[in-house]
Amino acid sequence: MTSQHTVAVLIDHADGPLHSPVRELLTIARELGHPVAVSFTPVSDEARRDLSTLGAEELVIVQLDASHHLTPVAAEGLAAAVTDIGADIVLASTTFENREIVALAARQLGAGLVADARPELTTDGKIVAFKRVFAGTWDVWAEFSTGIAFFTVRANTVQASEIDPVQFAERTIQVASSSRAKAARLEAREYHPGHGEAGPALAEAAYVVAGGRGTLGDFEPVHDLADALGGAVGATRDAVDEGWVDHDAQIGQTGVTVAPRVYIGAGISGAPHHRGGMQASQTIIAVNTDPETPLFEIADFAVVGDLADVLPQAARAIREYRTRK
Ligand SMILES: Cc1cc2nc3c(=O)[nH]c(=O)nc-3n(C[C@H](O)[C@H](O)[C@H](O)COP(=O)(O)OP(=O)(O)OC[C@H]3O[C@@H](n4cnc5c(N)ncnc54)[C@H](O)[C@@H]3O)c2cc1C
């Protein structure tokens, strides 16, 4: 059956080649119907080549009159684009920013939204959201009772695949933001996507230093301590979802399982999903400002303190010890 669905795909980061989560979204969109790429920023030549080999049928560039980093502004832009395109399915990769954008846009359009789900078509061509819940014990398929279905889709949901390059149409739409959207506050934060040093592979490292939401996005002390130990950097899923570190660094039920000689968890609460991937570590050290944090329950050493103070001191002490030896 030929699908009549029109699928808007939100393109993050169009200034170089498309990122792999967006490549996956376009692959999914192709299977669901007619993919239309939506970008808030100019699109590079590399990204255009990717759009072509990933089967985008159209590119819509949304020109906003305020920063697209303001999620209410981006949401109004996305809602306008979806209406303009006539899309009945909207896909965005799972980031905290996108979750806000799609939630606000879906609300504006009176549409349904399922977060972190895989879109599927029923045999009669209806769109449903597949989701595995309760630590993988239940599979859920949700139907939409609204005309438009919004999804956020996690990275690695499918393997991106290319096709012969296609020609796609392109146009620009202008969207005027409401004064309410423009009044949103923008908080800039330094971004450390990773240092690219050669270190041991996470699953094999003897020392693992993992950071969580308590880092507030500053992974510098985590990298520095891992570097001092000759170890690898790990992270919680929340830190990965924030875009602070690559998915490869995720430890836990839906990430890598590690069992190093020493695991140091900094700014990590110790949710069961994370513990499942590290509790076999020989020595567990936890650094947390909250003395009641669950990770302390399984830790051999619990350090109550701010990781921004504790980790640099530990790294310094280890380097001094090593130079003395
Ligand atoms: C199906 C499913 C699968 C999942 N799979 C995984 C998985 O594979 N891996 C995973 O990690 N999670 C997974 N999760 C998510 C998991 O449930 C938790 O939400 C996540 O692990 C919490 O991450 P966190 O510890 O970074 O954040 P939080 O729970 O928000 O904890 C942050 C911690 O930082 C502390 N803190 C704050 N500031 C500081 C500071 N300055 N210094 C020191 N400490 C500070 C706080 O006290 C808090 O304890 C999964 C969830 C689901 C539903």
The ligand as a Tripos MOL2 file, in Angstrom:
@<TRIPOS>MOLECULE
LIG
   53    58     1     0     0
SMALL
NO_CHARGES

@<TRIPOS>ATOM
      1 C1         13.3980    2.4590   30.0270 C.3       1 LIG1
      2 C2         14.4660    3.3280   30.6320 C.ar      1 LIG1
      3 C3         15.7770    3.0300   30.4060 C.ar      1 LIG1
      4 C4         16.7800    3.8150   30.9850 C.ar      1 LIG1
      5 N1         18.0630    3.4910   30.7340 N.ar      1 LIG1
      6 C5         19.0360    4.1920   31.3530 C.ar      1 LIG1
      7 C6         20.4020    3.8500   31.1830 C.ar      1 LIG1
      8 O1         20.7710    2.9520   30.4280 O.2       1 LIG1
      9 N2         21.3200    4.5670   31.8540 N.ar      1 LIG1
     10 C7         21.0010    5.6080   32.6820 C.ar      1 LIG1
     11 O2         21.8960    6.2280   33.2560 O.2       1 LIG1
     12 N3         19.7200    5.9700   32.8350 N.ar      1 LIG1
     13 C8         18.7360    5.2940   32.1920 C.ar      1 LIG1
     14 N4         17.4540    5.6860   32.3440 N.ar      1 LIG1
     15 C9         17.1810    6.9200   33.0760 C.3       1 LIG1
     16 C10        17.2190    6.6930   34.5960 C.3       1 LIG1
     17 O3         15.9740    6.1890   35.0340 O.3       1 LIG1
     18 C11        17.5100    8.0340   35.3240 C.3       1 LIG1
     19 O4         16.5740    9.0160   34.9070 O.3       1 LIG1
     20 C12        18.9190    8.5670   35.0410 C.3       1 LIG1
     21 O5         19.8840    7.5580   35.2460 O.3       1 LIG1
     22 C13        19.1910    9.7460   35.9940 C.3       1 LIG1
     23 O6         20.3390   10.3890   35.5640 O.3       1 LIG1
     24 P1         21.2040   11.2810   36.5610 P.3       1 LIG1
     25 O7         21.6260   10.4610   37.7360 O.co2     1 LIG1
     26 O8         22.2590   11.9350   35.7200 O.co2     1 LIG1
     27 O9         20.1950   12.4490   36.9640 O.3       1 LIG1
     28 P2         19.4190   12.7230   38.3260 P.3       1 LIG1
     29 O10        18.6130   11.5540   38.7320 O.co2     1 LIG1
     30 O11        18.7270   14.0170   38.0900 O.co2     1 LIG1
     31 O12        20.5640   12.9170   39.4210 O.3       1 LIG1
     32 C14        21.4430   14.0000   39.4550 C.3       1 LIG1
     33 C15        22.2340   13.8830   40.7450 C.3       1 LIG1
     34 O13        23.2310   14.9000   40.7600 O.3       1 LIG1
     35 C16        23.3520   15.3440   42.1120 C.3       1 LIG1
     36 N5         24.0180   16.6440   42.0460 N.ar      1 LIG1
     37 C17        23.4790   17.8350   41.6690 C.ar      1 LIG1
     38 N6         24.4200   18.7950   41.6620 N.ar      1 LIG1
     39 C18        25.5870   18.2000   42.0460 C.ar      1 LIG1
     40 C19        26.9210   18.6750   42.2170 C.ar      1 LIG1
     41 N7         27.2550   19.9480   41.9620 N.pl3     1 LIG1
     42 N8         27.8600   17.7960   42.6410 N.ar      1 LIG1
     43 C20        27.5540   16.5020   42.8850 C.ar      1 LIG1
     44 N9         26.2940   16.0020   42.7360 N.ar      1 LIG1
     45 C21        25.3360   16.8370   42.3070 C.ar      1 LIG1
     46 C22        21.9580   15.3340   42.6390 C.3       1 LIG1
     47 O14        21.9300   15.3010   44.0640 O.3       1 LIG1
     48 C23        21.4030   14.0550   42.0080 C.3       1 LIG1
     49 O15        21.6120   12.9350   42.8590 O.3       1 LIG1
     50 C24        16.4390    4.9310   31.7750 C.ar      1 LIG1
     51 C25        15.0990    5.2300   31.9820 C.ar      1 LIG1
     52 C26        14.1300    4.4580   31.4190 C.ar      1 LIG1
     53 C27        12.6900    4.8210   31.6530 C.3       1 LIG1
@<TRIPOS>BOND
     1     1     2 1
     2     2     3 ar
     3     2    52 ar
     4     3     4 ar
     5     4     5 ar
     6     4    50 ar
     7     5     6 ar
     8     6     7 ar
     9     6    13 1
    10     7     8 2
    11     7     9 ar
    12     9    10 ar
    13    10    11 2
    14    10    12 ar
    15    12    13 ar
    16    13    14 ar
    17    14    15 1
    18    14    50 ar
    19    15    16 1
    20    16    17 1
    21    16    18 1
    22    18    19 1
    23    18    20 1
    24    20    21 1
    25    20    22 1
    26    22    23 1
    27    23    24 1
    28    24    25 2
    29    24    26 1
    30    24    27 1
    31    27    28 1
    32    28    29 2
    33    28    30 1
    34    28    31 1
    35    31    32 1
    36    32    33 1
    37    33    34 1
    38    33    48 1
    39    34    35 1
    40    35    36 1
    41    35    46 1
    42    36    37 ar
    43    36    45 ar
    44    37    38 ar
    45    38    39 ar
    46    39    40 ar
    47    39    45 ar
    48    40    41 1
    49    40    42 ar
    50    42    43 ar
    51    43    44 ar
    52    44    45 ar
    53    46    47 1
    54    46    48 1
    55    48    49 1
    56    50    51 ar
    57    51    52 ar
    58    52    53 1
@<TRIPOS>SUBSTRUCTURE
     1 LIG1         1 GROUP 0 **** ****
